[in-house]
Amino acid sequence: INAEYGEASINPSSNEKLHKFLNMVVGFDSVDDESKADFSMFNSESPTPDHWTSPKNPPYSYYLYFMYANIAVVNMSRKDRGLNTFAFRPHSGEAGSINHLVSSFLLAENIN
């Protein structure tokens, strides 16, 4: 979910093809290789997603948070304009850390 999605929602003439495509999209999924270890034990000293500065990839739950937040912003704009909104239905819980499933449960509309 990026700025182009928001721009195409606010100003359809800025990217007419993307605007038409988004009118047919119903939701977004997040697929990760859950078999890879994700050692994301959070505590009071863990950086919040907006303060992640490590050169390593952030935990899966941080990706989910940013997807959720960006979809929510785009959805508010689209709803105000009478356009369809998007569901957030990440793929989670089959093989990975329990944190993946918990984060998905807290942020998502459904879990795939």
Buried (B, 14 or more C-beta within 10 A) or exposed (E): BEEEBBBBBBEBEEBEEBBEEBEEEEBBBBEBEBEEEBEBEEEEEEEEBEEBEEEEEBBBBBBBBBBBBBBBBBBEBBEEEEBEBBBBBBBBBEEBBEBBBEBBEEBBEEBB
